Amino acid sequence: MTQLVHTPRGGRRGLNRRWLWLGATVLFLGLGAAAADGPLLTEDTKTLDPGRIELELEGNYAKVEEGTIWLLATRVNIGVLRGLEVDVEASFVHLDPDEDNTRWGVGPTFVNVKYRLLDETEHRPAFMGAVALGLPTGDEDFGLEEKGVLVQPLAVVSKTFGPLMLTLNGGYIFNTADSDREFWVVRGSFEYEITDAWSLVGEVSSELSARDDTDIVVLRAGTVLAITEGIEVYTGVGFGLTRDSPDVTVTLGVTIALF
């Protein structure tokens, strides 16, 4: 996540500044979740077939120096055309600082549009472009209001090697309200199919400030398990690698094919 939200009201100045980064972490989780499948933030080049619709229910937990964050998200993924998918996510956020009042409320809404420009061949990786929008629907009293819109263009490249798929992401997060709170996005992941129903996944996900030395880098690993043909469950655990990153993150979710 990034420094893309206003500081929650109340509490000590130092704590408020830190909780700005907690809210930033919430957006890091949320924006990545709006743009990715399963427990990872890294977007891959897979898209739903036209007419297919999925419902995702996901919970995220983050432990940071001054407290904890919970984010509950509901996401609908829609296959529109061949290679074209649109995802919409609504979220609810709970902040529990150690030395301040607990806060909870509606978080931002995310819309993600992705289109696979090139399919993978034997000698060429698949290539996809995506644009994610973070809309200012956060609860003002909660402290997650954002006057501007967050815009994240993303380039995605994936290549499979037998049961292993490797993916790279590169992009940028624009903030229409405050250009000082903009970040470069760099992510890399792997997905290894152990069986047709069970995969192991992992990634390094980072958002690097375009203006200062504030960097969020998370190392994450997880698993995806197909319970039935139309239901998958996934889980992931992440560890922060920089001072501005969350110490620990946990993700649990389920994907249900509706059509």
C-alpha atoms as one frame of an Amber mdcrd trajectory, in Angstrom:
protein
   0.000   0.000   0.000   1.001   3.580  -0.268   0.762   6.952   1.385  -2.555
   7.673  -0.281  -4.986   8.522   2.494  -5.476  11.309   5.015  -4.296  10.911
   8.580  -7.009   9.689  10.985  -8.148  12.363  13.436  -7.114  12.377  17.090
  -4.174  10.944  18.983  -0.534  12.033  19.117   1.106  13.593  16.110   3.646
  10.791  15.798   0.974   8.165  16.070  -1.109   9.961  13.443   1.786   9.992
  11.035   2.289   6.283  11.563  -1.410   5.603  11.094  -1.191   7.428   7.807
   1.034   4.531   6.783  -1.387   2.058   8.288  -4.103   3.500   6.090  -1.557
   3.344   3.306  -1.096  -0.345   4.047  -4.855  -0.830   3.835  -4.812   0.664
   0.355  -1.776  -1.419  -0.537  -3.739  -4.543   0.354  -6.942  -3.277  -1.188
  -5.556  -2.005  -4.461  -3.484  -5.127  -4.914  -6.466  -7.295  -4.115  -8.567
  -5.445  -6.647  -5.955  -6.228  -9.242  -4.988  -9.793  -8.464  -6.254 -13.305
  -7.839  -5.739 -15.337  -4.705  -3.531 -14.276  -1.793  -0.996 -12.338  -3.922
  -0.927  -8.693  -4.969   0.929  -9.530  -8.185  -1.411  -9.476 -11.155  -1.064
 -12.350 -13.642  -2.206 -12.510 -17.267  -5.173 -14.828 -16.677  -8.639 -13.443
 -17.460 -12.127 -14.888 -17.193 -13.846 -16.155 -20.335 -16.623 -13.914 -21.719
 -19.815 -14.260 -19.683 -18.061 -15.786 -16.661 -18.653 -14.105 -13.285 -16.829
 -14.787 -10.007 -17.499 -13.626  -6.460 -14.566 -13.263  -4.078 -14.801 -12.835
  -0.319 -11.520 -11.946   1.342 -10.153 -11.010   4.751  -6.804  -9.294   5.329
  -4.989  -8.785   8.615  -1.889  -6.637   9.113   0.218  -6.243  12.257   2.247
  -3.071  12.470   4.282  -1.339  15.153   1.390   0.638  16.649  -1.490  -1.808
  16.270  -3.459  -3.939  13.851  -5.549  -3.536  10.687  -8.391  -5.681   9.402
  -9.745  -5.334   5.869 -12.789  -7.240   4.589 -13.366  -7.110   0.852 -16.100
  -8.256  -1.511 -15.056  -8.449  -5.150 -16.941  -9.284  -8.349 -14.887 -10.367
 -11.392 -16.575 -10.265 -14.805 -15.323 -11.695 -18.099 -16.436  -9.217 -20.771
 -14.663 -10.162 -23.989 -11.861 -12.553 -24.860  -8.905 -11.320 -22.836 -10.903
  -8.503 -21.209 -11.976  -8.598 -17.547 -13.480  -6.012 -15.195 -13.243  -6.345
 -11.392 -15.108  -4.259  -8.797 -14.277  -4.322  -5.077 -15.902  -2.793  -1.988
 -14.141  -2.887   1.377 -14.673  -2.427   5.105 -11.705  -1.464   7.298 -11.034
  -1.796  11.043  -8.048  -0.039  12.671  -7.028  -0.938  16.229  -4.103   1.250
  17.386  -2.396   0.453  20.665  -2.481   4.072  21.903  -5.532   5.555  20.207
  -9.222   4.922  19.666 -10.367   2.001  17.521 -11.696   3.081  14.123 -13.804
   1.248  11.588 -15.771   2.143   8.499 -16.202   1.826   4.754 -12.965   1.813
   2.803 -12.245   2.850  -0.777 -13.892   1.229  -3.785 -11.683  -0.241  -6.500
 -12.383  -0.815 -10.175  -9.858  -2.762 -12.239  -9.919  -3.199 -16.016  -7.417
  -5.577 -17.590  -6.853  -6.714 -21.142  -4.472  -9.414 -22.349  -2.809  -8.007
 -25.451  -0.687 -11.060 -26.322  -1.304 -14.710 -25.538   1.625 -16.851 -24.468
   3.377 -18.988 -27.073   6.220 -21.470 -26.821   8.788 -18.725 -27.292   6.920
 -15.623 -26.095   5.391 -14.651 -22.735   1.852 -13.372 -22.372   1.476  -9.609
 -22.006  -1.380  -7.712 -20.391  -2.191  -4.104 -19.577  -4.363  -3.110 -16.596
  -5.710   0.073 -15.046  -6.996   0.115 -11.454  -8.951   3.035  -9.998  -9.298
   3.742  -6.265 -12.486   5.771  -5.754 -12.930   8.083  -2.714 -15.688   6.199
  -0.915 -13.867   5.940   2.421 -15.633   6.966   5.620 -14.683  10.588   6.437
 -15.233  10.151  10.185 -13.112   7.002  10.000 -10.217   8.927   8.516  -9.991
   7.046   5.204 -11.518   9.743   3.030  -9.502  10.626  -0.070 -10.455  13.699
  -2.081  -8.760  12.474  -5.230  -8.840   9.338  -7.332  -6.006   6.806  -7.316
  -4.993   5.620 -10.786  -2.676   2.633 -11.245  -1.629   1.673 -14.788   0.159
  -1.671 -14.775   2.121  -3.757 -17.266   2.023  -7.531 -16.709   4.200 -10.262
 -18.233   3.783 -14.005 -17.501   5.546 -17.128 -18.779   4.915 -20.773 -17.915
   7.548 -23.479 -17.639   5.680 -26.737 -17.158   3.910 -26.532 -13.758   5.636
 -23.204 -12.929   4.373 -19.759 -13.930   6.520 -16.658 -13.400   5.023 -13.156
 -13.489   6.398  -9.618 -13.383   4.460  -6.373 -12.799   5.562  -2.794 -13.318
   3.460   0.327 -12.888   2.789   3.597 -11.128   0.151   4.911  -8.704  -1.033
   8.433  -9.491  -2.889  10.480  -6.872  -5.073  13.173  -8.444  -5.322  15.041
  -5.126  -1.661  15.030  -4.066   1.253  14.281  -6.389   3.580  13.946  -3.375
   1.810  10.692  -2.540   2.631   8.721  -5.672   4.461   5.418  -5.932   6.209
   3.095  -8.353   4.860  -0.459  -8.313   7.245  -3.404  -8.800   6.114  -6.987
  -8.190   7.255 -10.487  -9.060   5.593 -13.822  -8.318   5.602 -17.550  -8.947
   2.797 -20.129  -9.067   3.657 -23.820  -8.905   0.974 -26.432  -9.576   1.530
 -29.407  -7.302  -1.677 -31.047  -8.535  -4.561 -29.914 -10.752  -6.335 -28.683
  -7.607  -3.469 -27.420  -5.440  -0.885 -24.706  -6.086   1.833 -22.983  -4.091
   2.385 -19.269  -4.713   4.844 -16.603  -3.611   5.861 -13.056  -4.398   7.887
  -9.979  -3.592   5.584  -6.958  -3.779   6.804  -3.377  -3.477   5.606   0.187
  -3.742   8.457   2.685  -3.878   7.820   6.348  -3.196   8.390   8.678  -6.135
   9.063  11.614  -3.779  10.969  10.378  -0.714  12.515   7.262   0.843   9.234
   5.684   1.964   9.183   2.159   0.564   6.810  -0.714   1.288   8.175  -4.163
   0.430   6.442  -7.416   1.436   7.576 -11.016   0.947   4.510 -13.268   0.738
   3.836 -17.005   0.335   0.589 -18.929   0.183  -1.484 -21.698  -1.297  -4.570
 -22.035  -3.525  -6.835 -25.088  -3.284  -9.770 -25.949  -5.560 -12.491 -27.471
  -3.361 -14.827 -28.075  -6.294 -14.830 -27.053  -9.951 -16.371 -23.703  -9.019
 -14.925 -22.976  -5.563 -11.344 -22.125  -4.603  -9.966 -21.190  -1.204  -6.661
 -19.443  -0.687  -4.435 -18.257   2.116  -1.216 -16.296   2.328   1.236 -14.929
   4.906   3.505 -11.941   4.301   6.436 -10.336   6.098   7.543  -6.729   5.703
  11.104  -6.054   4.602  11.313  -2.283   5.247  10.540   0.016   8.172   7.352
   1.345   6.517   6.020  -2.114   5.709   3.590  -4.045   7.912   5.373  -6.536
  10.157   3.047  -9.419   9.262   0.072  -9.806   6.933  -2.389 -12.694   6.676
  -4.884 -13.204   3.843  -7.790 -15.675   3.710 -10.289 -15.838   0.885 -12.690
 -17.845  -1.251 -13.537 -17.515  -4.940 -16.924 -18.753  -6.127 -17.823 -19.143
  -9.794 -21.369 -17.818 -10.251 -21.715 -18.325 -14.013
